[in-house]
């Protein structure tokens, strides 16, 4: 397998890196794409890897390519040799984890990503390669705040989003939050007024895998 990673800590590459470090039992080669130089928006990458120009992507041994971060992580979860599954081990566990992963994306991640995409930093990063909606920025912040308020209630008395162990839901939400907090300074995502989210964020940040996720993966990854 070949994972196309990025040379920058974007939230999508960071999510897959965090998953790989947490999951264990994985081995694959890595090609690093120059995200800053928009290599992913140029013809070789568009023609040979992902026509949508997104990173990461995963090329399988039969040369087929899987894109979208939850699909890549799901495939890794199935083929890993050892380690602990991040999507659950029983039908019920998998359903619950998919539920929380979906909630994390729709209720928090998508709104605050769209908030960031409404600013000048996003215009400079995309350089016309994505249609942005700056007029919706305030609404997206309010939607993200509402979603995080709900997660603060959901986490009351709990440890992680879907139970006592880290799952794909935590990986998705934390990777996106940490990337934009650290990289873009969007500090309203983690405030004292949401103490349960703040405690969860601190638990995630203390994990060994979280300390590695902002760095590009080596040319050959194995854990």
Backbone torsions as a table, in degrees:
resi	resn	phi	psi	omega
1	UNK	NA	149.4	175.7
2	UNK	-127.2	122.7	174.4
3	UNK	-99.5	126.9	174.0
4	UNK	-89.2	105.5	-178.1
5	UNK	-99.6	-179.9	-179.1
6	UNK	-118.8	159.0	177.3
7	UNK	-91.4	17.0	180.0
8	UNK	-142.1	154.9	-177.4
9	UNK	-83.7	53.2	174.9
10	UNK	-65.4	154.0	-174.6
11	UNK	-64.2	-33.4	178.4
12	UNK	-68.0	-52.3	174.9
13	UNK	-59.1	-37.9	-178.8
14	UNK	-63.0	-37.6	179.1
15	UNK	-61.1	-46.8	-178.5
16	UNK	-68.7	-37.9	176.6
17	UNK	-62.2	-46.6	-179.8
18	UNK	-60.7	-42.0	178.2
19	UNK	-60.3	-47.6	-177.8
20	UNK	-61.0	-42.5	179.7
21	UNK	-66.9	-37.9	-179.3
22	UNK	-75.1	-37.7	-169.6
23	UNK	-67.6	-49.9	-175.3
24	UNK	76.5	160.0	177.4
25	UNK	75.7	21.8	-176.3
26	UNK	-115.6	147.9	174.8
27	UNK	-147.5	126.5	179.6
28	UNK	-162.9	161.1	174.7
29	UNK	-88.3	160.3	-176.1
30	UNK	-132.1	133.2	169.6
31	UNK	-114.1	125.7	-177.5
32	UNK	-93.5	123.9	-178.6
33	UNK	-98.3	137.6	-179.2
34	UNK	-79.0	88.5	-178.3
35	UNK	-67.1	-39.4	-179.3
36	UNK	-63.2	-39.6	178.8
37	UNK	-84.6	7.1	178.6
38	UNK	59.8	32.5	175.0
39	UNK	-57.1	-32.1	-179.2
40	UNK	-70.9	-11.4	179.3
41	UNK	-102.9	6.2	-177.5
42	UNK	-103.7	161.8	-168.9
43	UNK	-56.0	-44.3	-178.5
44	UNK	-56.0	-46.0	179.7
45	UNK	-69.8	-43.7	-179.2
46	UNK	-62.1	-39.6	-177.2
47	UNK	-78.9	-37.3	-170.9
48	UNK	-98.5	-21.8	-173.3
49	UNK	-122.6	-66.9	-173.5
50	UNK	-141.9	109.6	-177.4
51	UNK	-62.2	-19.2	178.9
52	UNK	-87.3	-5.6	173.9
53	UNK	74.8	17.0	-177.6
54	UNK	-97.5	151.1	176.0
55	UNK	-126.5	136.6	11.6
56	UNK	-88.8	173.3	171.8
57	UNK	-145.6	155.8	-176.7
58	UNK	-126.2	117.9	176.3
59	UNK	-94.2	125.8	-179.3
60	UNK	-86.2	173.7	-176.7
61	UNK	-65.0	-22.9	178.1
62	UNK	-90.4	9.9	177.2
63	UNK	81.2	-4.9	175.5
64	UNK	-71.6	157.2	-174.3
65	UNK	-123.3	132.7	174.6
66	UNK	-106.9	131.5	175.3
67	UNK	-121.2	175.7	-175.9
68	UNK	78.7	126.2	-168.5
69	UNK	-64.4	-38.3	179.8
70	UNK	-69.9	-31.3	176.8
71	UNK	-68.7	-42.8	178.1
72	UNK	-62.4	-47.4	-179.7
73	UNK	-64.2	-38.5	177.5
74	UNK	-62.1	-40.4	178.1
75	UNK	-65.9	-45.7	176.3
76	UNK	-55.9	-40.8	-178.2
77	UNK	-61.9	-34.3	-177.9
78	UNK	-77.6	-35.1	-171.6
79	UNK	-99.1	-7.5	-178.9
80	UNK	-59.1	140.4	178.6
81	UNK	-101.6	91.9	-175.5
82	UNK	98.4	-167.0	-178.3
83	UNK	76.3	-173.4	-178.8
84	UNK	-115.0	127.2	179.2
85	UNK	-58.5	138.9	179.4
86	UNK	-98.2	-8.5	179.1
87	UNK	-108.9	8.6	178.5
88	UNK	96.6	163.3	-177.0
89	UNK	-114.2	-15.2	178.9
90	UNK	-121.9	161.8	177.9
91	UNK	-54.2	-41.1	-179.4
92	UNK	-66.8	-45.6	178.9
93	UNK	-59.8	-43.9	-179.1
94	UNK	-63.8	-40.3	179.4
95	UNK	-63.9	-44.4	-179.5
96	UNK	-63.8	-42.9	-178.8
97	UNK	-67.5	-41.1	175.5
98	UNK	-62.2	-38.8	178.5
99	UNK	-59.6	-49.7	-178.3
100	UNK	-69.7	-33.3	176.5
101	UNK	-64.2	-43.4	178.2
102	UNK	-63.7	-43.8	177.9
103	UNK	-60.9	-44.7	-179.9
104	UNK	-58.8	-41.7	-178.4
105	UNK	-70.0	-50.3	-174.2
106	UNK	-72.5	-40.2	-171.0
107	UNK	-87.6	-22.1	-177.6
108	UNK	-129.6	-56.6	-172.3
109	UNK	-60.7	-54.0	-176.6
110	UNK	-59.5	-45.8	178.1
111	UNK	-62.2	-43.7	-176.6
112	UNK	-76.8	-24.8	172.1
113	UNK	-67.5	-42.7	177.5
114	UNK	-66.5	-31.3	172.7
115	UNK	-59.7	-50.2	179.3
116	UNK	-61.8	-39.5	-178.7
117	UNK	-67.5	-11.3	177.0
118	UNK	-87.7	1.4	-176.3
119	UNK	-105.1	174.6	-177.2
120	UNK	-65.8	-34.6	-179.6
121	UNK	-60.3	-38.2	178.9
122	UNK	-68.6	-39.8	177.4
123	UNK	-59.8	-42.3	-180.0
124	UNK	-69.4	-32.6	-178.9
125	UNK	-75.3	-43.9	-174.9
126	UNK	-82.5	-29.9	177.7
127	UNK	50.1	46.9	176.7
128	UNK	86.0	1.6	-178.0
129	UNK	-88.1	1.3	175.0
130	UNK	-147.4	140.9	176.9
131	UNK	-81.1	117.7	-176.1
132	UNK	-102.2	161.4	-177.6
133	UNK	-130.4	73.1	-178.5
134	UNK	-62.2	-26.4	-179.6
135	UNK	-67.6	-16.8	-178.6
136	UNK	-100.4	9.8	-172.4
137	UNK	-61.1	-47.6	-178.1
138	UNK	-62.7	-42.4	179.1
139	UNK	-62.1	-39.4	179.6
140	UNK	-67.4	-35.5	175.9
141	UNK	-64.5	-43.3	-179.8
142	UNK	-63.6	-38.6	177.1
143	UNK	-64.2	-43.4	179.0
144	UNK	-65.0	-41.8	178.1
145	UNK	-60.6	-43.4	178.7
146	UNK	-62.4	-43.5	178.7
147	UNK	-61.9	-43.3	-179.9
148	UNK	-69.4	-32.9	174.1
149	UNK	-60.8	-41.1	178.4
150	UNK	-65.6	-41.9	177.9
151	UNK	-63.9	-31.9	176.9
152	UNK	-62.8	-38.8	175.7
153	UNK	-70.2	-40.8	-179.0
154	UNK	-62.4	-33.4	-175.9
155	UNK	-85.0	-4.1	180.0
156	UNK	-58.5	121.3	-179.3
157	UNK	77.2	3.0	-178.4
158	UNK	-113.7	176.5	-178.2
159	UNK	-108.7	-53.0	178.9
160	UNK	-129.2	173.0	-170.2
161	UNK	-61.8	-41.6	-174.7
162	UNK	-109.1	16.5	179.1
163	UNK	144.2	-148.2	-175.6
164	UNK	-89.4	-10.8	-178.0
165	UNK	-117.5	153.2	174.5
166	UNK	-65.3	134.9	177.3
167	UNK	-131.8	-177.0	178.8
168	UNK	-56.9	-32.9	-179.5
169	UNK	-61.8	-45.8	178.6
170	UNK	-66.4	-40.8	-179.2
171	UNK	-60.6	-46.6	-178.9
172	UNK	-62.7	-52.0	-176.1
173	UNK	-65.4	-44.9	-177.5
174	UNK	-66.8	-44.2	-177.7
175	UNK	-59.4	-43.8	179.5
176	UNK	-68.9	-44.8	-179.8
177	UNK	-61.5	-49.7	-176.0
178	UNK	-63.3	-38.6	-178.4
179	UNK	-64.3	-44.8	-177.8
180	UNK	-79.4	-28.3	175.6
181	UNK	-68.8	-48.6	-177.8
182	UNK	-72.5	-41.5	-173.6
183	UNK	-88.4	-32.3	-174.1
184	UNK	-115.3	-5.2	177.3
185	UNK	70.0	26.9	179.5
186	UNK	-85.4	75.7	-170.9
187	UNK	-80.1	-7.5	176.8
188	UNK	-71.1	-7.3	177.1
189	UNK	-70.6	-25.9	-176.8
190	UNK	-133.6	99.6	-174.1
191	UNK	-129.0	157.5	-179.2
192	UNK	-60.4	-24.2	-180.0
193	UNK	-68.9	-10.8	172.7
194	UNK	-118.1	74.6	-172.0
195	UNK	-64.1	-32.7	-178.3
196	UNK	-73.2	-38.4	174.8
197	UNK	-65.7	-41.8	179.9
198	UNK	-62.0	-41.0	179.1
199	UNK	-67.8	-41.4	175.9
200	UNK	-60.8	-44.9	-179.8
201	UNK	-60.4	-40.9	178.7
202	UNK	-65.6	-39.7	177.2
203	UNK	-62.7	-42.6	179.6
204	UNK	-66.8	-42.7	-177.7
205	UNK	-63.4	-28.6	-178.1
206	UNK	-77.6	-11.3	-177.0
207	UNK	-73.6	145.0	-177.9
208	UNK	-59.1	-40.0	-179.1
209	UNK	-63.0	-36.5	-178.4
210	UNK	-66.2	-28.4	-179.4
211	UNK	-74.7	-15.1	-177.2
212	UNK	-102.2	-15.6	-164.7
213	UNK	-71.1	-22.6	-178.3
214	UNK	-80.5	-9.0	179.5
215	UNK	-97.7	139.3	176.3
216	UNK	-58.8	149.5	-179.4
217	UNK	-75.4	154.5	177.0
218	UNK	-70.0	169.0	-177.8
219	UNK	-60.6	-26.8	174.1
220	UNK	-133.9	123.5	-176.8
221	UNK	-110.0	133.7	176.2
222	UNK	-152.3	134.4	175.0
223	UNK	-148.5	NA	NA
